[in-house]
Amino acid sequence: MSHDAAAPAAKRVRYFDAHNHLQDEWLKPHRDRIVAQLTSLPVHGVVVNGTEPRDWDDVAALAREFSWVIPSYGLHPWHAGNAADVAAGGNKGWLITLREKLVCDPRAGVGEIGLDRWMLERARADDARLAGLRRAGLDEQLDVFRAQLHLATELERPVTIHCIDAWGALLEVLQSRPLPRRGFLLHAYAGSAEMLKRFLRLGAYISFNGYFLNERKARERDVFRDAPLDRLLVETDAPAMSLPAPWRTHKLPPTPSGETINHPANIEAAYAGLAALRGMSVADLCDVTERNFKALFSPTNHTKDTKPNR
């Protein structure tokens, strides 16, 4: 047998994106190209998160078309104030629809949900991302969040949580009620290392976003450098949270107003950045994150190979 034939086979690289928005309007014109590039990486699992009832059907359609899409449906805190029956104290028709979506698909998770003080206290009044939205106060956000968390726990579904400037309030909620046994994801975790310990005890996973490779995000990188491997995932949040230009392996045209669009295939660069941070190979990181991804997002905590295919 030749030396080459005896050499061990290289480890397979299998990417899993724990959080993106493939249904987003900014990505629709480029979807065929995006899917082809995700397939070539290869990506084996993507959690696509809805943020309001109007995009839940789009998420469901992607999950029907692509076996590697895991759908997740939620009322994001930015949209909480625009759910008419929430604002009016009505019968929470959006919550009935959410339950129906979850019951129809045992793979589906609850997310993106959470709490956001940034939009109340630090966001500019003319921020284009919040145009047309009624900014729900924290009490209203808490009501919406608790209702969705209760539903996820009842149905034992994974939860994807958004939190900005409200870590104390989030911890208080999570400590005060039952949670899904499988745990929950704090996507793009940007809280402190000390608070992370308390979230981990409650069952948290955290996902590294390539945006944290920006020079000014040293504190976030320090948290992910030391976080336990068995709770780590990787995400893009595409089309949001663009990576620094030198790290972008895939690019899309900017929006008409000049905003950068994060390509979902930049999951490759996010993995490379976290692997370098942890001092490990990308292949070894893929092994770790695959186990974690399946533990959190698989209906039975084990899944068959779901390589992208058309």
Disulfide bonds with the S-S distance in Angstrom:
none
